[in-house]
Amino acid sequence: MRAADIPIDQEGALGLCRLLLRISQSSDTPTPPTPVAAEKTTPTLWERFDRWMAGLRQRDRERYLSQSQDIFDLEARIRALERRPYY
């Protein structure tokens, strides 16, 4: 079990940068509440690029795991990915 779960794997490096920017913006000045209609905007270029990169990374991981010979090999590969997320 890991000591700390860092959300880098799920969102990617750009997602982490976006999260840090949101935190820094929220701590500087208070933002007014946004209306519900504003939440349904189209994703920005960076968000689409981040989703595309996350999809590529997910496909690479699935391809790596699908090459396992048996359940023991699969479990060893999963443990290796948990220890070192970027293979």
N, CA, C and O atoms as CSV, one atom per row, in Angstrom:
chain,resi,resn,atom,element,x,y,z
A,1,MET,N,N,0.830,-1.171,0.000
A,1,MET,CA,C,0.000,0.000,0.000
A,1,MET,C,C,0.882,1.244,0.000
A,1,MET,O,O,1.906,1.293,0.682
A,2,ARG,N,N,0.481,2.226,-0.758
A,2,ARG,CA,C,1.255,3.454,-0.862
A,2,ARG,C,C,0.987,4.376,0.323
A,2,ARG,O,O,-0.101,4.384,0.897
A,3,ALA,N,N,2.001,5.141,0.665
A,3,ALA,CA,C,1.856,6.085,1.773
A,3,ALA,C,C,0.985,7.268,1.379
A,3,ALA,O,O,0.209,7.767,2.193
A,4,ALA,N,N,1.109,7.715,0.145
A,4,ALA,CA,C,0.328,8.874,-0.304
A,4,ALA,C,C,-0.124,8.631,-1.730
A,4,ALA,O,O,0.674,8.240,-2.582
A,5,ASP,N,N,-1.394,8.859,-1.988
A,5,ASP,CA,C,-1.918,8.724,-3.341
A,5,ASP,C,C,-1.880,10.083,-4.014
A,5,ASP,O,O,-2.581,11.008,-3.603
A,6,ILE,N,N,-1.070,10.202,-5.035
A,6,ILE,CA,C,-0.937,11.447,-5.773
A,6,ILE,C,C,-1.731,11.289,-7.065
A,6,ILE,O,O,-1.531,10.300,-7.770
A,7,PRO,N,N,-2.622,12.219,-7.407
A,7,PRO,CA,C,-3.497,12.043,-8.565
A,7,PRO,C,C,-2.824,12.304,-9.907
A,7,PRO,O,O,-3.503,12.673,-10.865
A,8,ILE,N,N,-1.514,12.122,-10.001
A,8,ILE,CA,C,-0.831,12.365,-11.267
A,8,ILE,C,C,-1.245,11.337,-12.305
A,8,ILE,O,O,-1.414,11.684,-13.474
A,9,ASP,N,N,-1.411,10.099,-11.914
A,9,ASP,CA,C,-1.732,9.040,-12.867
A,9,ASP,C,C,-3.080,9.251,-13.540
A,9,ASP,O,O,-3.231,8.964,-14.727
A,10,GLN,N,N,-4.064,9.752,-12.790
A,10,GLN,CA,C,-5.391,9.879,-13.341
A,10,GLN,C,C,-5.505,11.052,-14.301
A,10,GLN,O,O,-6.153,10.940,-15.341
A,11,GLU,N,N,-4.899,12.145,-13.973
A,11,GLU,CA,C,-5.084,13.341,-14.782
A,11,GLU,C,C,-3.864,13.719,-15.614
A,11,GLU,O,O,-3.995,14.491,-16.565
A,12,GLY,N,N,-2.736,13.223,-15.300
A,12,GLY,CA,C,-1.540,13.581,-16.032
A,12,GLY,C,C,-0.882,14.813,-15.450
A,12,GLY,O,O,-1.404,15.447,-14.533
A,13,ALA,N,N,0.259,15.135,-15.994
A,13,ALA,CA,C,1.035,16.262,-15.485
A,13,ALA,C,C,0.312,17.590,-15.721
A,13,ALA,O,O,0.363,18.490,-14.883
A,14,LEU,N,N,-0.355,17.703,-16.858
A,14,LEU,CA,C,-1.076,18.949,-17.120
A,14,LEU,C,C,-2.250,19.106,-16.168
A,14,LEU,O,O,-2.590,20.225,-15.781
A,15,GLY,N,N,-2.864,18.011,-15.791
A,15,GLY,CA,C,-3.945,18.075,-14.815
A,15,GLY,C,C,-3.444,18.551,-13.470
A,15,GLY,O,O,-4.126,19.309,-12.780
A,16,LEU,N,N,-2.260,18.112,-13.094
A,16,LEU,CA,C,-1.664,18.569,-11.840
A,16,LEU,C,C,-1.359,20.060,-11.900
A,16,LEU,O,O,-1.601,20.788,-10.937
A,17,CYS,N,N,-0.829,20.514,-13.031
A,17,CYS,CA,C,-0.560,21.955,-13.192
A,17,CYS,C,C,-1.856,22.752,-13.123
A,17,CYS,O,O,-1.903,23.815,-12.503
A,18,ARG,N,N,-2.908,22.240,-13.759
A,18,ARG,CA,C,-4.198,22.918,-13.721
A,18,ARG,C,C,-4.730,22.984,-12.295
A,18,ARG,O,O,-5.285,24.002,-11.884
A,19,LEU,N,N,-4.561,21.890,-11.534
A,19,LEU,CA,C,-4.998,21.876,-10.143
A,19,LEU,C,C,-4.221,22.896,-9.314
A,19,LEU,O,O,-4.808,23.599,-8.492
A,20,LEU,N,N,-2.917,22.982,-9.520
A,20,LEU,CA,C,-2.107,23.956,-8.791
A,20,LEU,C,C,-2.503,25.386,-9.142
A,20,LEU,O,O,-2.520,26.258,-8.272
A,21,LEU,N,N,-2.819,25.630,-10.403
A,21,LEU,CA,C,-3.255,26.970,-10.798
A,21,LEU,C,C,-4.578,27.331,-10.147
A,21,LEU,O,O,-4.775,28.468,-9.718
A,22,ARG,N,N,-5.489,26.361,-10.070
A,22,ARG,CA,C,-6.772,26.630,-9.427
A,22,ARG,C,C,-6.582,26.944,-7.951
A,22,ARG,O,O,-7.235,27.835,-7.406
A,23,ILE,N,N,-5.685,26.207,-7.309
A,23,ILE,CA,C,-5.444,26.447,-5.890
A,23,ILE,C,C,-4.839,27.826,-5.672
A,23,ILE,O,O,-5.241,28.544,-4.757
A,24,SER,N,N,-3.868,28.201,-6.515
A,24,SER,CA,C,-3.231,29.511,-6.345
A,24,SER,C,C,-4.206,30.639,-6.652
A,24,SER,O,O,-4.153,31.683,-6.002
A,25,GLN,N,N,-5.085,30.461,-7.612
A,25,GLN,CA,C,-6.057,31.491,-7.927
A,25,GLN,C,C,-7.091,31.623,-6.817
A,25,GLN,O,O,-7.519,32.729,-6.489
A,26,SER,N,N,-7.489,30.502,-6.245
A,26,SER,CA,C,-8.513,30.570,-5.203
A,26,SER,C,C,-7.964,31.159,-3.912
A,26,SER,O,O,-8.714,31.758,-3.141
A,27,SER,N,N,-6.670,30.999,-3.666
A,27,SER,CA,C,-6.114,31.543,-2.427
A,27,SER,C,C,-5.824,33.036,-2.553
A,27,SER,O,O,-5.778,33.730,-1.538
A,28,ASP,N,N,-5.628,33.550,-3.762
A,28,ASP,CA,C,-5.324,34.972,-3.930
A,28,ASP,C,C,-6.556,35.841,-3.741
A,28,ASP,O,O,-6.555,36.748,-2.909
A,29,THR,N,N,-7.590,35.577,-4.495
A,29,THR,CA,C,-8.800,36.386,-4.417
A,29,THR,C,C,-10.007,35.459,-4.348
A,29,THR,O,O,-10.032,34.415,-5.000
A,30,PRO,N,N,-10.992,35.836,-3.569
A,30,PRO,CA,C,-12.196,35.004,-3.525
A,30,PRO,C,C,-12.966,35.132,-4.838
A,30,PRO,O,O,-13.107,36.230,-5.376
A,31,THR,N,N,-13.449,34.035,-5.337
A,31,THR,CA,C,-14.200,34.053,-6.595
A,31,THR,C,C,-15.683,33.953,-6.287
A,31,THR,O,O,-16.084,33.226,-5.379
A,32,PRO,N,N,-16.494,34.675,-7.033
A,32,PRO,CA,C,-17.934,34.596,-6.807
A,32,PRO,C,C,-18.452,33.231,-7.293
A,32,PRO,O,O,-17.841,32.611,-8.163
A,33,PRO,N,N,-19.553,32.777,-6.742
A,33,PRO,CA,C,-20.088,31.490,-7.196
A,33,PRO,C,C,-20.502,31.566,-8.659
A,33,PRO,O,O,-21.065,32.564,-9.110
A,34,THR,N,N,-20.215,30.498,-9.388
A,34,THR,CA,C,-20.530,30.479,-10.810
A,34,THR,C,C,-21.922,29.898,-11.013
A,34,THR,O,O,-22.326,28.986,-10.293
A,35,PRO,N,N,-22.653,30.419,-11.986
A,35,PRO,CA,C,-23.973,29.857,-12.265
A,35,PRO,C,C,-23.847,28.460,-12.877
A,35,PRO,O,O,-22.780,28.084,-13.362
A,36,VAL,N,N,-24.910,27.718,-12.853
A,36,VAL,CA,C,-24.901,26.340,-13.351
A,36,VAL,C,C,-24.628,26.309,-14.847
A,36,VAL,O,O,-23.976,25.383,-15.330
A,37,ALA,N,N,-25.108,27.288,-15.585
A,37,ALA,CA,C,-24.904,27.306,-17.028
A,37,ALA,C,C,-23.426,27.470,-17.384
A,37,ALA,O,O,-22.992,26.982,-18.427
A,38,ALA,N,N,-22.657,28.139,-16.549
A,38,ALA,CA,C,-21.243,28.348,-16.837
A,38,ALA,C,C,-20.442,27.061,-16.699
A,38,ALA,O,O,-19.360,26.962,-17.277
A,39,GLU,N,N,-20.930,26.071,-15.959
A,39,GLU,CA,C,-20.214,24.818,-15.780
A,39,GLU,C,C,-20.270,23.934,-17.028
A,39,GLU,O,O,-19.457,23.020,-17.167
A,40,LYS,N,N,-21.191,24.184,-17.913
A,40,LYS,CA,C,-21.364,23.345,-19.090
A,40,LYS,C,C,-20.665,23.924,-20.321
A,40,LYS,O,O,-21.158,23.791,-21.441
A,41,THR,N,N,-19.527,24.561,-20.109
A,41,THR,CA,C,-18.777,25.111,-21.226
A,41,THR,C,C,-17.975,24.007,-21.899
A,41,THR,O,O,-17.765,22.943,-21.317
A,42,THR,N,N,-17.539,24.255,-23.099
A,42,THR,CA,C,-16.725,23.279,-23.810
A,42,THR,C,C,-15.337,23.241,-23.198
A,42,THR,O,O,-14.853,24.259,-22.703
A,43,PRO,N,N,-14.685,22.078,-23.223
A,43,PRO,CA,C,-13.344,21.993,-22.625
A,43,PRO,C,C,-12.343,22.837,-23.400
A,43,PRO,O,O,-12.453,22.999,-24.616
A,44,THR,N,N,-11.376,23.365,-22.686
A,44,THR,CA,C,-10.351,24.178,-23.317
A,44,THR,C,C,-9.386,23.283,-24.088
A,44,THR,O,O,-9.451,22.057,-24.005
A,45,LEU,N,N,-8.505,23.912,-24.828
A,45,LEU,CA,C,-7.511,23.176,-25.599
A,45,LEU,C,C,-6.625,22.343,-24.682
A,45,LEU,O,O,-6.314,21.194,-24.996
A,46,TRP,N,N,-6.215,22.917,-23.545
A,46,TRP,CA,C,-5.351,22.188,-22.610
A,46,TRP,C,C,-6.079,21.001,-21.999
A,46,TRP,O,O,-5.483,19.940,-21.813
A,47,GLU,N,N,-7.365,21.167,-21.682
A,47,GLU,CA,C,-8.131,20.054,-21.114
A,47,GLU,C,C,-8.294,18.931,-22.131
A,47,GLU,O,O,-8.201,17.755,-21.778
A,48,ARG,N,N,-8.536,19.283,-23.383
A,48,ARG,CA,C,-8.659,18.245,-24.415
A,48,ARG,C,C,-7.332,17.548,-24.639
A,48,ARG,O,O,-7.296,16.330,-24.816
A,49,PHE,N,N,-6.231,18.305,-24.634
A,49,PHE,CA,C,-4.912,17.705,-24.795
A,49,PHE,C,C,-4.590,16.785,-23.621
A,49,PHE,O,O,-4.032,15.705,-23.811
A,50,ASP,N,N,-4.940,17.210,-22.415
A,50,ASP,CA,C,-4.698,16.405,-21.224
A,50,ASP,C,C,-5.497,15.106,-21.274
A,50,ASP,O,O,-4.972,14.045,-20.933
A,51,ARG,N,N,-6.739,15.176,-21.687
A,51,ARG,CA,C,-7.553,13.955,-21.829
A,51,ARG,C,C,-6.977,13.024,-22.887
A,51,ARG,O,O,-6.982,11.805,-22.718
A,52,TRP,N,N,-6.482,13.601,-23.975
A,52,TRP,CA,C,-5.889,12.789,-25.039
A,52,TRP,C,C,-4.644,12.075,-24.524
A,52,TRP,O,O,-4.455,10.887,-24.784
A,53,MET,N,N,-3.789,12.803,-23.788
A,53,MET,CA,C,-2.580,12.193,-23.231
A,53,MET,C,C,-2.927,11.113,-22.203
A,53,MET,O,O,-2.273,10.071,-22.162
A,54,ALA,N,N,-3.932,11.345,-21.387
A,54,ALA,CA,C,-4.350,10.351,-20.398
A,54,ALA,C,C,-4.869,9.100,-21.095
A,54,ALA,O,O,-4.627,7.984,-20.635
A,55,GLY,N,N,-5.585,9.283,-22.209
A,55,GLY,CA,C,-6.065,8.128,-22.975
A,55,GLY,C,C,-4.919,7.322,-23.563
A,55,GLY,O,O,-4.943,6.092,-23.542
A,56,LEU,N,N,-3.914,8.015,-24.088
A,56,LEU,CA,C,-2.737,7.314,-24.616
A,56,LEU,C,C,-2.025,6.525,-23.525
A,56,LEU,O,O,-1.631,5.377,-23.731
A,57,ARG,N,N,-1.866,7.143,-22.375
A,57,ARG,CA,C,-1.193,6.478,-21.255
A,57,ARG,C,C,-1.989,5.261,-20.797
A,57,ARG,O,O,-1.411,4.217,-20.495
A,58,GLN,N,N,-3.322,5.393,-20.747
A,58,GLN,CA,C,-4.167,4.281,-20.333
A,58,GLN,C,C,-4.080,3.127,-21.332
A,58,GLN,O,O,-4.015,1.964,-20.934
A,59,ARG,N,N,-4.078,3.444,-22.625
A,59,ARG,CA,C,-3.956,2.384,-23.642
A,59,ARG,C,C,-2.610,1.682,-23.541
A,59,ARG,O,O,-2.534,0.463,-23.698
A,60,ASP,N,N,-1.545,2.442,-23.281
A,60,ASP,CA,C,-0.227,1.822,-23.123
A,60,ASP,C,C,-0.206,0.867,-21.940
A,60,ASP,O,O,0.349,-0.228,-22.033
A,61,ARG,N,N,-0.806,1.277,-20.832
A,61,ARG,CA,C,-0.852,0.404,-19.656
A,61,ARG,C,C,-1.660,-0.851,-19.928
A,61,ARG,O,O,-1.253,-1.950,-19.549
A,62,GLU,N,N,-2.809,-0.693,-20.588
A,62,GLU,CA,C,-3.637,-1.852,-20.899
A,62,GLU,C,C,-2.920,-2.805,-21.854
A,62,GLU,O,O,-3.029,-4.023,-21.711
A,63,ARG,N,N,-2.195,-2.265,-22.816
A,63,ARG,CA,C,-1.439,-3.105,-23.742
A,63,ARG,C,C,-0.338,-3.864,-22.994
A,63,ARG,O,O,-0.111,-5.046,-23.254
A,64,TYR,N,N,0.339,-3.189,-22.072
A,64,TYR,CA,C,1.387,-3.817,-21.267
A,64,TYR,C,C,0.800,-4.943,-20.405
A,64,TYR,O,O,1.383,-6.023,-20.307
A,65,LEU,N,N,-0.344,-4.687,-19.790
A,65,LEU,CA,C,-0.958,-5.712,-18.948
A,65,LEU,C,C,-1.522,-6.870,-19.769
A,65,LEU,O,O,-1.545,-8.006,-19.296
A,66,SER,N,N,-1.970,-6.598,-20.976
A,66,SER,CA,C,-2.543,-7.670,-21.794
A,66,SER,C,C,-1.486,-8.641,-22.310
A,66,SER,O,O,-1.832,-9.721,-22.788
A,67,GLN,N,N,-0.222,-8.287,-22.226
A,67,GLN,CA,C,0.842,-9.174,-22.672
A,67,GLN,C,C,1.246,-10.199,-21.622
A,67,GLN,O,O,2.151,-11.000,-21.859
A,68,SER,N,N,0.592,-10.187,-20.470
A,68,SER,CA,C,0.942,-11.136,-19.406
A,68,SER,C,C,0.538,-12.553,-19.816
A,68,SER,O,O,-0.448,-12.751,-20.526
A,69,GLN,N,N,1.306,-13.517,-19.363
A,69,GLN,CA,C,1.107,-14.911,-19.745
A,69,GLN,C,C,0.082,-15.617,-18.866
A,69,GLN,O,O,-0.679,-16.452,-19.355
A,70,ASP,N,N,0.050,-15.294,-17.585
A,70,ASP,CA,C,-0.903,-15.916,-16.669
A,70,ASP,C,C,-1.250,-14.917,-15.568
A,70,ASP,O,O,-0.787,-13.776,-15.585
A,71,ILE,N,N,-2.066,-15.354,-14.614
A,71,ILE,CA,C,-2.537,-14.459,-13.567
A,71,ILE,C,C,-1.387,-13.976,-12.676
A,71,ILE,O,O,-1.418,-12.852,-12.175
A,72,PHE,N,N,-0.382,-14.823,-12.480
A,72,PHE,CA,C,0.749,-14.435,-11.642
A,72,PHE,C,C,1.584,-13.347,-12.314
A,72,PHE,O,O,2.050,-12.411,-11.665
A,73,ASP,N,N,1.761,-13.488,-13.617
A,73,ASP,CA,C,2.482,-12.465,-14.372
A,73,ASP,C,C,1.693,-11.155,-14.379
A,73,ASP,O,O,2.270,-10.075,-14.260
A,74,LEU,N,N,0.370,-11.259,-14.519
A,74,LEU,CA,C,-0.481,-10.068,-14.499
A,74,LEU,C,C,-0.379,-9.342,-13.163
A,74,LEU,O,O,-0.252,-8.118,-13.124
A,75,GLU,N,N,-0.435,-10.096,-12.072
A,75,GLU,CA,C,-0.323,-9.472,-10.755
A,75,GLU,C,C,1.042,-8.829,-10.550
A,75,GLU,O,O,1.141,-7.764,-9.940
A,76,ALA,N,N,2.092,-9.465,-11.053
A,76,ALA,CA,C,3.431,-8.880,-10.931
A,76,ALA,C,C,3.528,-7.581,-11.726
A,76,ALA,O,O,4.150,-6.619,-11.274
A,77,ARG,N,N,2.918,-7.551,-12.902
A,77,ARG,CA,C,2.934,-6.328,-13.719
A,77,ARG,C,C,2.126,-5.208,-13.051
A,77,ARG,O,O,2.522,-4.043,-13.089
A,78,ILE,N,N,1.001,-5.567,-12.445
A,78,ILE,CA,C,0.192,-4.565,-11.752
A,78,ILE,C,C,0.969,-3.986,-10.581
A,78,ILE,O,O,0.962,-2.774,-10.365
A,79,ARG,N,N,1.643,-4.854,-9.818
A,79,ARG,CA,C,2.453,-4.364,-8.702
A,79,ARG,C,C,3.575,-3.455,-9.200
A,79,ARG,O,O,3.891,-2.445,-8.570
A,80,ALA,N,N,4.169,-3.819,-10.328
A,80,ALA,CA,C,5.242,-2.993,-10.889
A,80,ALA,C,C,4.703,-1.617,-11.293
A,80,ALA,O,O,5.376,-0.606,-11.093
A,81,LEU,N,N,3.506,-1.576,-11.854
A,81,LEU,CA,C,2.914,-0.295,-12.230
A,81,LEU,C,C,2.545,0.536,-11.003
A,81,LEU,O,O,2.645,1.763,-11.029
A,82,GLU,N,N,2.122,-0.124,-9.939
A,82,GLU,CA,C,1.799,0.614,-8.720
A,82,GLU,C,C,3.037,1.228,-8.092
A,82,GLU,O,O,2.977,2.322,-7.532
A,83,ARG,N,N,4.150,0.531,-8.184
A,83,ARG,CA,C,5.393,1.048,-7.609
A,83,ARG,C,C,5.992,2.139,-8.470
A,83,ARG,O,O,6.531,3.122,-7.962
A,84,ARG,N,N,5.893,1.960,-9.782
A,84,ARG,CA,C,6.503,2.891,-10.731
A,84,ARG,C,C,5.452,3.181,-11.792
A,84,ARG,O,O,5.335,2.411,-12.745
A,85,PRO,N,N,4.680,4.264,-11.668
A,85,PRO,CA,C,3.565,4.514,-12.573
A,85,PRO,C,C,3.960,4.712,-14.024
A,85,PRO,O,O,3.170,4.413,-14.919
A,86,TYR,N,N,5.153,5.204,-14.276
A,86,TYR,CA,C,5.574,5.424,-15.665
A,86,TYR,C,C,6.555,4.356,-16.040
A,86,TYR,O,O,7.679,4.344,-15.540
A,87,TYR,N,N,6.158,3.453,-16.911
A,87,TYR,CA,C,7.038,2.358,-17.313
A,87,TYR,C,C,7.585,2.603,-18.685
A,87,TYR,O,O,8.350,1.788,-19.199
